[in-house]
Structures are given as structure tokens and as C-alpha cells.
Amino acid sequence: MLRATGLGKLLSPVTQGPGVIFTLHHVNADEPAAFSPNEHLAVTPDFLRQTVEQIRESGYEFVSLDEVVDRLKSGYGHRRFAALTFDDGYRDNLSVAYPILKELKVPFTIYVATGFVDREAELWWKALEQIIGANDRISINRKGHSFDVTCATVEEKLECYRRLIKWMTCELDEYEQRTAIRDLARDYDFDLRALVDREIMTWEELRTISDDPLVTIGAHTHGHYALGRLPAKDIKHELDVCYARLKKELGLKPRHFAYPYGYVQAVSDEAAGVLADFGFSSSVTTQAGHLQGLYTRNLQKLPRVSLNGCYQTREAVEQYLTGAPFALYRLSKWVRGGFGLRSLTSRLFPSTR
């Protein structure tokens, strides 16, 4: 609609900030299977190359996160800028994305969850996808939660995945969630360690890439827990361990951080305060939007724009660069929320929460 009506371009002088940070995870040429609930996390090498060229043609300059922070603090005064970031530390960042970005001379950041590299944490959402994909029925009976469903067809598998994701992220806390996936892996003979071995770089591989001046290594916690769902002491522990492991293995002190998952409930003022105390120059969420002037006051909750694997087109990227989709989404959310009155009432009268 935005493209067909020209509204995106019309709104861009207002909705387009001085810069934008993009989120990526996987870069590979694999065709997604019929059941691929995490398809949005992967883009093809051709799309990555095309998008870099398109962003440059649109007048943006690719910069490092250090430069992003400097420009936000200095009041811009430059041409528009873009930064590429990759979450988790997947091996295809090294084998596929890195050669492309090095050829194109594009700086980028990899946010490393050190528990993955140490093989101590689980890629639980990918494990859940693969367990459901390999079975025609899933049964769980745990702590009062009884779940027994047929998942023989693609549609049934998608519904099963949605139900279990909702259970694990909304009804279980972060630690119960991991226990649940371990129990499920045991019951269905799935090797969680082997999955991480296949998907995530080793420390040696990270050392080969971290020496390149184009590459910034950022922190992404140790266990990949949603910080907004942890108490303050656990947030600090996660950061302590991540910081120490990156310093020991790579000899660096990370300056930039990405919240795991990064949605609203995974981010909190308490976590942002702990991150600031650690001395991180910036922290990024996955809440969509361009960098606007208001973020110079709080560099610990910066928005990003996902390069979504389900929308690998020039037309989608064209609209991302206007900033209009994200501004209109926030506006619609504000309207649906009663123009902010609901939130105000909740703060004034806590019993209404």
C-alpha cells in the first residue's frame, strides 16, 4: 500500500531518521522447507549483496557501530548512515556473509552469545522446529501442562510450533523454558549439542574473523536469556560471564550489546541500567524503527530494522528505508491503546493493571 500510493516516499522526510541499524541472523542459499517457522531469520547471499548495493544507491553510507554512536552524540551532520548487525554467532556469518561484505567493504557487527560458542546454551527455538519437523505427534506432560497433538501435516506442525512457542515464552520463565526443551529433546532423541555444533562458530573461527577491522564483536549475553524476564542479579551474572569469556578468548572488551530476542518484554529499564553500568556504548533491541534524535538520550535501547527472510525484495527494502512502515505501526498501536490514556490510567491506578 505504501509503495503503490507513494505514501512511504511522501512520509519519508518525517519518518526517515539520520540512520538505521539492520538485524540479520543467517545468510545461506538453502531453500526453506515447507515447514520453516524460523524462515524469517535467514536471507540468501544474493539478497544480502543486492540489499547492500540498494542501500548505497539510496544515498546511505555503511558505518561501524562506533561510528553510529559518534554520529548520534554529535548531532549527525553527515549523510545518512546504515549499520549491519548479526545476532548469535552463526557459522554462516563467517563462511557466507563475511566474504561478501569484505568484498563490498562493508563494516558489520556480530553479537556473540558466548554460551553458544562454549556449547553450554541451547538453540531451543531451532531445536523445537526440528523436533516437530521430524515427528507426527508431540506429547508433553510436565508441571500440570498436558500437551498431546498430531502434527503430521505442515499446517498441523505450524500450529503445534505456535502453541509450544507461546507456552515456552509466556507461561514458563526463562529457566523452566530450557528445562522443557531439554526434556523434549530427551523424549524425542534429539541432540541439542550437535545442533549448536553445526550452527555456531567455535572460538577459533571467531578469532579468525575478529581480527578484521571491518568486524566488530559485540555481546549477546552468555545463555541467550530474555533480560527483561530476569532479576537484576541474574542480568549482571549473564553480562559478567559473557564479558569475561569474550575478553579471555578474543582479547577484547565488547563495547556494544544486543538484547536476546529484543522484543518489548525482553527489554527493561532495569536491564538498560545494568548495561550502562557495564560501560556499553550502545545496546540494540529488535523493536523496529529508524534512529531518531530521541535515541541520543538513551543509547541502551536502540531500534533496529530486520532484513526479514520472508520479504527478500527490493520493494520491501525500499519501504524500510523510508521509515514509514514502522512509524505507522507505532501510530496504530498508540491509537489501539487509547491514545496513551490506557497506559496513563494504569500508572495512576495500579490496581487496574
Secondary structure as UniProt FT lines:
FT   HELIX           2..5
FT   HELIX           7..15
FT   STRAND          19..24
FT   STRAND          26..27
FT   TURN            37..38
FT   HELIX           39..41
FT   STRAND          42..43
FT   HELIX           45..57
FT   TURN            58..59
FT   STRAND          61..62
FT   HELIX           65..74
FT   STRAND          81..88
FT   HELIX           91..92
FT   HELIX           93..97
FT   HELIX           98..103
FT   TURN            104..105
FT   STRAND          108..112
FT   HELIX           114..117
FT   TURN            118..119
FT   HELIX           124..133
FT   STRAND          137..142
FT   TURN            143..144
FT   STRAND          145..150
FT   HELIX           154..166
FT   HELIX           167..171
FT   HELIX           174..187
FT   TURN            188..189
FT   HELIX           192..199
FT   HELIX           203..210
FT   TURN            213..214
FT   STRAND          215..219
FT   HELIX           227..229
FT   HELIX           232..250
FT   STRAND          256..258
FT   HELIX           264..266
FT   HELIX           269..278
FT   STRAND          282..284
FT   HELIX           293..297
FT   TURN            299..300
FT   STRAND          305..306
FT   TURN            309..310
FT   HELIX           314..322
FT   HELIX           324..336
FT   TURN            337..340
FT   HELIX           341..348
FT   HELIX           350..352
//
